[in-house]
Every structure is written in C-alpha cells, then in structure tokens.
Amino acid sequence: MKFDEIFERLGGVDTSIKYKNDSEVYDNEKVDLIQLEKFDVNHNFMQFILEHPPFQFKENVAIKNTNKELLNLMKEELLHVNIFYSMNKNSKYSISKELDLLNDQIPKNLFPFCSDGYSGDFFCIGIEKENYGEIFYFWHEGHHERFFKICDSFDIFLKSLINFNIPVDDFYDEEDNTPPSGDFKSTLLKWKEKHGLN
C-alpha cells in the first residue's frame, strides 16, 4: 500500500508534532520493538508505524461509524481521525507512553495507534489471534467506556478515511468503482454543513 498517496488524497499531514525537542530527528532505531512482536514483519500496520513519525492531518479527516451499537450510543455517524502515534519512545505522542497512561483502560489484546484529537477517544488494532489486525474505537462517555469494532483491517481503515474539504463525489477513485452510497453521501453533506465546510 502506498501510504503517501493516501496522505495526499486526505490533504497532507503535519509532522511538526514529532518531539518535545524540535531539533531531534526521527530515528526508527529508537522504536520500542517489543510492542510489535505480535505482528508479522510484512503486516502493513508494522510497516506503517515504523516508517512514519507521529503526525496529524492538516485537514478534517474522519471515518464512517459502521458499528450499529456505537452509532446508537453516541449518535455520531462519523468518527474523527486526527493524531497517529509513534513507536519512537522519545516522541511526545509515543505509543509506549499512551500504553502507560491508559494501562488500566486498554485490554491486553488491543494496541492504540491513533487519537480522534478532540474528545480523548482513540483507535486500536487487535494483536491477538481472535482479533488480529481488526480496528476498534474506544469510546468513553458516562458509563459506556467500551471498545467497538470499526473495520476488519488496517488497510480498510486507511482506505476508508475521508477528507471533508473536498467534493463529496471525489472521495473515491473511479478505478475503485466504489462511489459513496446515497445514504453515506447524505451523511457527509450534513456533516460538512454542520461544520461549515460546504
């Protein structure tokens, strides 16, 4: 998968959030590899997390909420996707630091990799046999602090991200032959109108 092409489609990324010390250069040799032992070396998630420093999207990016139970609870049809964490232990947005901070909230079979950047909710990837590679969303609101499955793989997660600053009809490549459904298109238009992006 060509990650840079996905970033370009979404409006680009900002890597200036990398370090507390801005002069430090990203070095994947400082990566906490112990955390990646559960992944096959060729897994796209492992390649992604080793290649990229922490970053946030420059524009409004989200993914459709496909979990009916979560949709019923939070009444939001779209989930914000903002900051991707880093495996570099020196990073301000280190996965290791997130694991330490959220140790009592994250099950041992999940691994956090991305934040919504707004409410403190975040996305995780499954690392055990029963959920390997699946993507989950952590929602904490009131007494509903739970994880909800969003999609089957990291590849699907990345390909499903959408940018709200571009025309709705341009969200998908014509080659993919997967234009947004009428219902999803309506959802996107409503979201853009709500956030003044029309």
C-alpha positions as CSV (number, residue, x, y, z in Angstrom):
1,M,0.0,0.0,0.0
2,K,1.3,3.5,-0.9
3,F,0.8,5.4,2.3
4,D,1.9,8.8,0.8
5,E,-0.8,8.6,-1.9
6,I,-3.4,8.2,0.9
7,F,-2.0,11.2,2.8
8,E,-2.1,13.3,-0.4
9,R,-5.7,12.3,-1.0
10,L,-6.6,13.4,2.5
11,G,-4.9,16.8,2.2
12,G,-1.5,16.0,3.7
13,V,-0.1,15.5,7.2
14,D,1.8,17.7,9.7
15,T,4.8,16.1,11.4
16,S,5.8,19.1,13.4
17,I,4.2,17.5,16.5
18,K,7.0,14.9,16.5
19,Y,9.1,15.8,19.5
20,K,9.3,17.9,22.6
21,N,12.7,18.8,21.2
22,D,12.1,20.0,17.6
23,S,15.7,19.6,16.6
24,E,15.6,15.8,17.1
25,V,15.4,13.7,14.0
26,Y,13.0,10.7,13.7
27,D,15.1,7.6,14.2
28,N,13.3,4.2,13.9
29,E,16.2,2.5,15.6
30,K,14.8,4.0,18.8
31,V,11.5,2.3,18.3
32,D,10.1,0.1,21.1
33,L,10.1,-3.1,19.0
34,I,8.8,-5.2,21.9
35,Q,5.4,-3.7,21.3
36,L,5.4,-5.0,17.7
37,E,6.3,-8.6,18.5
38,K,2.7,-9.7,17.8
39,F,2.8,-8.5,14.2
40,D,4.1,-10.3,11.2
41,V,7.1,-8.4,9.7
42,N,5.2,-7.9,6.4
43,H,2.0,-6.6,8.1
44,N,1.0,-3.2,6.7
45,F,0.5,-1.8,10.1
46,M,4.0,-2.7,11.2
47,Q,5.5,-1.2,8.0
48,F,3.4,1.9,8.5
49,I,4.2,2.5,12.2
50,L,8.0,2.0,11.5
51,E,8.1,4.3,8.5
52,H,6.3,7.3,10.0
53,P,6.9,9.7,12.8
54,P,3.8,10.9,14.7
55,F,1.6,13.2,12.7
56,Q,-1.7,14.8,12.5
57,F,-3.8,15.5,9.4
58,K,-3.8,19.1,8.1
59,E,-7.5,18.9,7.2
60,N,-10.7,17.4,8.6
61,V,-10.4,13.7,8.3
62,A,-12.8,11.0,9.6
63,I,-14.1,7.5,9.0
64,K,-17.7,6.3,8.8
65,N,-19.1,4.8,12.1
66,T,-20.1,1.4,10.8
67,N,-20.8,-0.1,14.3
68,K,-24.5,0.0,14.8
69,E,-24.2,-0.3,18.6
70,L,-21.8,2.6,18.8
71,L,-23.9,4.6,16.4
72,N,-26.9,4.1,18.7
73,L,-25.0,5.2,21.8
74,M,-23.0,8.2,20.5
75,K,-25.4,9.4,17.7
76,E,-22.4,10.3,15.5
77,E,-22.2,8.8,12.0
78,L,-18.6,9.9,11.5
79,L,-15.6,9.4,13.7
80,H,-12.8,12.0,13.7
81,V,-9.3,10.7,12.9
82,N,-6.5,13.1,13.8
83,I,-3.2,12.2,15.5
84,F,-1.3,9.0,14.7
85,Y,1.1,7.9,17.4
86,S,4.7,6.9,17.1
87,M,6.7,3.8,18.1
88,N,9.7,6.1,18.9
89,K,10.0,6.3,22.7
90,N,11.3,9.8,22.6
91,S,8.2,11.1,20.8
92,K,5.7,13.3,22.6
93,Y,3.0,11.1,21.0
94,S,4.6,7.7,21.8
95,I,2.6,4.6,21.8
96,S,4.6,3.4,24.8
97,K,3.5,6.5,26.7
98,E,-0.1,6.0,25.7
99,L,0.0,2.4,26.9
100,D,1.5,3.5,30.3
101,L,-1.1,6.3,30.6
102,L,-4.1,4.1,29.6
103,N,-2.8,0.8,31.0
104,D,-6.0,0.1,33.1
105,Q,-8.3,1.0,30.1
106,I,-6.8,-0.9,27.2
107,P,-7.3,-4.7,27.1
108,K,-4.1,-6.8,26.5
109,N,-5.4,-7.8,23.1
110,L,-5.5,-4.2,21.7
111,F,-2.9,-1.7,20.7
112,P,-3.6,2.0,20.5
113,F,-2.3,3.8,17.3
114,C,-4.4,6.9,16.7
115,S,-6.4,9.6,18.5
116,D,-9.5,11.4,17.5
117,G,-7.7,14.6,18.7
118,Y,-10.9,16.0,20.3
119,S,-12.6,14.0,22.9
120,G,-9.8,11.7,24.1
121,D,-11.3,8.7,22.2
122,F,-8.8,6.6,20.2
123,F,-8.4,3.8,17.7
124,C,-6.7,0.4,18.4
125,I,-5.6,-2.6,16.4
126,G,-6.1,-6.2,17.5
127,I,-2.9,-8.1,18.3
128,E,-4.2,-11.5,19.4
129,K,-5.4,-14.4,17.4
130,E,-9.1,-13.7,18.0
131,N,-8.9,-10.1,16.7
132,Y,-5.6,-9.9,14.8
133,G,-5.4,-6.8,12.6
134,E,-9.0,-5.6,13.3
135,I,-9.6,-2.0,14.1
136,F,-11.5,-0.8,17.2
137,Y,-12.7,2.5,18.5
138,F,-12.5,3.4,22.2
139,W,-15.5,5.5,23.3
140,H,-15.6,6.8,26.8
141,E,-18.8,8.7,27.7
142,G,-20.6,8.3,31.0
143,H,-20.8,4.6,31.9
144,H,-20.3,3.4,28.3
145,E,-16.5,3.1,28.4
146,R,-16.0,0.4,25.8
147,F,-14.3,-0.7,22.6
148,F,-16.2,-1.1,19.4
149,K,-15.1,-2.8,16.2
150,I,-15.0,-0.4,13.2
151,C,-13.4,-2.4,10.4
152,D,-11.7,-5.7,9.6
153,S,-8.2,-4.5,8.8
154,F,-5.7,-1.6,8.9
155,D,-5.7,-1.5,5.1
156,I,-9.5,-1.0,5.1
157,F,-9.2,1.7,7.8
158,L,-6.7,3.8,5.8
159,K,-8.6,3.4,2.5
160,S,-11.9,4.4,4.3
161,L,-10.6,7.7,5.6
162,I,-12.2,10.7,4.0
163,N,-11.4,14.4,3.8
164,F,-14.3,16.8,4.2
165,N,-12.6,19.7,2.4
166,I,-13.0,18.2,-1.0
167,P,-16.2,17.5,-3.0
168,V,-18.2,14.5,-1.8
169,D,-18.2,12.9,-5.2
170,D,-14.4,12.8,-5.2
171,F,-13.9,10.7,-2.1
172,Y,-13.2,7.6,-4.0
173,D,-11.2,6.8,-7.1
174,E,-13.1,6.0,-10.2
175,E,-10.8,3.0,-10.6
176,D,-12.0,1.5,-7.3
177,N,-15.6,1.6,-8.7
178,T,-16.8,2.3,-5.2
179,P,-18.6,5.7,-5.1
180,P,-20.2,6.6,-1.8
181,S,-23.7,5.3,-1.4
182,G,-26.6,7.7,-1.4
183,D,-27.0,7.3,2.4
184,F,-23.3,7.9,3.1
185,K,-23.2,10.8,0.7
186,S,-26.1,12.4,2.6
187,T,-24.3,11.9,5.9
188,L,-21.1,13.6,4.6
189,L,-23.1,16.5,3.2
190,K,-24.8,17.0,6.6
191,W,-21.5,16.8,8.4
192,K,-19.9,19.3,6.2
193,E,-22.8,21.7,6.6
194,K,-22.7,21.3,10.4
195,H,-19.0,22.2,10.5
196,G,-19.3,25.0,7.9
197,L,-17.3,23.1,5.3
198,N,-19.7,23.4,2.4
